[in-house]
């Protein structure tokens, strides 16, 4: 159905959902619901653009808007980049709730300044950060400095308290940048917490399968005679290293 919708809009500048429905000869409620879902997905993917004012769809490439990804934000605003490498600047007040990594539709003026018209796709990356308290509210400060701090509702803390390093899933509620704690990694002062933070940030599995554990336990503690034949034998030499035990 998506291909048929795109073909229709290639030949027609703008169409309402009813016009698309009729031109596709859809006649049932189920088909109309499928059409709604397809249009929503195409709009989220930035292939189509929906005009709230005109209640019509058009190909995004035929609109006056630009698709871009939000970059690191400074105290005044943020630079966004398009797939073609073009860059535009957006003042903080014109972000409309968009944050780092989000794909947005922006309206650009003659000075290459932009205003976010719509957030097309939220950056759904999970993040690792430090949980802290401010004004009786809990926030996560992500280890990746390009992301802004994330408000954690009291019912989504998983029992974490200030000082914990956590894995968090950001989402939005209106203009608020909030998140849900998925896992408590440990306390910020725990030994090895820096390593574990990297493990979870880059989605490595910190556990090993039973198969791996069994294989390690069965590794011989001495070099087998048949392997010695293929090695340089330095056992009689006086050698030391700086490695620890």
Secondary structure, DSSP 8 states (H G I E B T S, - for coil): -HHHHHHHHHHSS-B-HHHHHHHTT--SHHHHHHHHHHHHHHHHTTSEEEETTTTEEEEGGGSS-EEEEEEEE-SSEEEEE-TTS-EEEEEGGGSTT--TT-EEEEEE-TTSBEEEEEEEE----EEEEEEEEETTEEEEEESSTTS--EEE-GGGSTT--TTEEEEEEEEEETTEEEEEEEEEEEETTSTTHHHHHHHHHTT---S--HHHHHHHHTS-SS--HHHHTTS---TTS--------
